[in-house]
């Protein structure tokens, strides 16, 4: 095992150790498509049409974008992908990535599916988290009204109470199974409602250990202050704060809505401000590691290296559960595998679900890889370099 000081995200032999030559060629195909935005957009559009017409394209999807970014269509199949990661010291989070119809039946179905992911995860020693998105468990219109200070009707209140009960049940399930659970971030116009629910869960389940984690989107200019306030509240009320830091996922939607309704955008003025607050956030969390448990959800190499340096500074054992690193399945393997190889706790989000029902997720991944500054180009370049390295052997 390499020493902490020798971590290099350029070590491609470690980064692609889990990939056969055939799998590497498949990755090359996927990222060559994603690296061409026009081609990527056209491919996504044609896929949506083909699925709508029920054309037999599932096999092609499984060989390309679905197979690369998703663990499988079922829990059982996806656990095989998680088990393979575990052979290289990487842990996993089963992430049910189906977007429901928004009715009570779909909310119940999603809740039961997530509960099952945690039951199966608890049978392993390499799947320490469950994950939920509150909008998958209940009507987001109720969350919006509550944040706006509007009174819910009796029927709406009943629906909201069901949403809270589902969140509570899943947090309790994680607690009772010895797992942790991540609560995903939402849009700013109902994030406060989600926060209130999440901190209520923390106060209930985070007293003896850190079970529940909230997500902080650092592309919001108020988020560093919110993180610090959350830590103070947790300290006063006697529970651990679980903090998953990410840069953010709804930037364009946030800006468009702010412009439409004529209020100040919550988004940072530029990327450097986001990077500054992200790094300040992980520094604050690690400096307060007695009370704050951190998950650093980042594909940024500098931010990941910063976390390793801070852990060394504050004498945090790389193998402890006080700090986790997280990346998405199929992305940034040079970061994930090299951190794991150095002994750090690394988890991969492993999305799963029926091919046709995870298309919204896959569309976002394709869009992000095409639009994040240099992301698909960076991935593509690393793959080409590894293929060249293997040819020389």
C-alpha positions, -999 to +999 in steps of 0.1 A: +000+000+000+014+035-009+021+060+018-002+091+021+026+114+009+030+095-024-006+099-036-007+108-073-038+110-094-016+104-124-009+068-114-029+052-142-018+016-134-037+020-101-065+041-116-075+015-141-064-017-123-100-030-123-104-027-160-095-053-186-083-042-220-118-049-234-134-028-206-109+000-213-118+000-250-154+003-240-146+033-218-127+048-247-159+045-268-181+060-242-159+090-235-151+096-272-189+101-276-193+123-245-163+143-256-182+155-287-211+175-273-231+176-306-228+139-310-236+133-273-267+154-275-278+137-307-273+103-292-293+111-261-322+125-282-322+094-304-321+071-274-351+088-258-370+084-291-360+047-294-371+039-259-404+057-264-410+037-295-400+005-276-372-003-300-348-030-289-318-008-279-313-020-243-284-042-253-266-012-269-273+009-238-259-017-215-227-019-236-222+018-236-235+047-214-258+026-191-231+000-186-205+026-178-224+048-154-248+023-137-243-008-117-272-027-133-310-028-135-315-045-101-301-045-066-287-080-071-269-072-103-256-039-090-241-056-059-218-075-083-204-041-094-200-030-058-183-063-049-158-058-077-150-023-064-145-037-029-116-059-043-097-026-048-106-011-014-135+010-027-168+010-008-201+016-025-236+032-021-265+017-040-284+046-055-319+039-068-319+064-097-355+060-110-375+092-111-411+082-100-444+095-113-449+118-083-479+100-068-484+081-035-479+048-051-445+057-066-434+073-033-442+041-015-425+020-041-394+041-039-393+040-001-395+002-001-368-001-028-345+021-008-352+002+024-343-030+005-310-015-007-300-009+029-310-044+040-288-058+013-260-033+020-259-043+057-251-079+047-218-067+033-188-049+048-183-027+018-216-008+015-218+015+045-244+040+033-280+044+022-291+074+002-324+092-002-338+121-021-368+136-002-386+145-035-386+108-043-406+101-011-432+129-012-448+158-031-423+186-035-451+211-038-458+207+000-421+214+007-423+246-014-454+258+004-439+252+038-408+271+030-429+300+016-448+302+049-480+291+033-505+270+052-511+235+039-546+222+034-556+192+055-550+168+026-516+184+019-506+181+056-515+145+055-493+140+024-464+159+041-467+139+073-464+107+051-432+121+035-417+128+070-427+093+082-410+077+052-378+098+058-379+088+095-384+051+087-355+050+064-332+069+088-343+045+116-336+016+093-300+029+087-295+034+124-308+000+133-288-018+106-255+000+117-254+020+084-252+057+076-276+076+054-272+105+030-300+130+024-295+146-010-297+183-017-327+199-034-334+233-051-331+264-029-368+272-029-375+242-008-341+232+006-349+249+040-378+224+045-356+195+037-329+209+061-354+212+089-365+176+084-329+164+082-317+181+113-347+166+131-335+132+120-300+140+132-312+151+166-330+118+168-304+094+154-270+111+156-265+111+194-243+080+198-227+080+163-231+098+130-259+082+110-277+110+091-258+133+067-271+165+051-258+177+018-243+212+014-241+226-021-211+250-020-220+267-052-245+287-031-229+318-016-247+313+018-237+276+022-205+281+041-224+301+067-251+275+068-225+248+075-211+267+104-245+274+118-255+237+115-224+228+135-232+252+162-268+239+164-256+203+166-231+211+193-258+229+214-283+201+210-258+173+216-257+154+183-231+148+156-234+168+123-230+146+092-220+169+063-216+158+027-201+187+007-206+189-030-202+218-054-238+216-066-263+203-092-289+228-101-270+259-112-288+268-144-322+261-129-314+283-099-302+312-120-332+310-144-357+309-115-340+339-098-342+359-130-378+349-137-391+358-102-367+388-098-348+378-067-310+376-061-295+344-073-282+321-045-254+309-068-218+321-064-206+347-088-180+324-104-163+290-101-134+303-081-158+315-054-173+280-053-139+264-052-129+287-023-160+280-003-158+242-010-122+241+003-131+264+033-160+241+040-138+209+042-113+228+063-140+239+087-154+203+089-121+186+095-110+213+120-142+204+140-140+167+134-149+159+170-184+170+161-185+170+123-183+139+102-174+147+066-181+132+032-162+151+005-182+145-027-158+159-053-143+152-087-118+180-082-082+167-077-070+197-057-099+195-033-093+158-027-056+164-021-065+192+003-086+168+024-057+143+027-034+171+039-060+183+064-065+147+077-028+145+082-027+179+100-054+169+124-042+133+129-073+117+115-068+080+107-074+075+069-093+043+079-117+061+103-153+069+094-148+106+102-139+114+066-152+097+034-143+106-001-171+101-027-172+100-065-198+088-090-195+053-105-178+055-139-161+089-132-128+100-118-114+065-112-079+081-111-090+099-079-111+071-063-086+042-069-055+061-059-071+074-027-083+039-018-049+024-027-034+048-001-059+036+026-085+063+026-123+056+029-136+060-007-172+054-017-186+053-052-223+062-058-236+032-079-268+041-096-292+014-107-327+008-121-344-003-154-326+012-184-356+032-196-363+046-161-328+058-154-326+078-186-331+112-168-301+103-146-280+092-176-290+124-195-277+145-166-244+125-165-239+129-202-247+166-200-224+172-170-195+153-187-200+175-218-203+208-199-180+205-169-149+223-178-127+196-193-143+167-174-149+144-203-117+156-220-098+148-189-113+113-185-108+106-223-072+117-221-064+095-191-080+065-208-060+071-240-028+074-219-035+041-201-042+023-234-009+036-247+009+025-215-004-010-218+006-013-254+042-006-243+043-034-218 
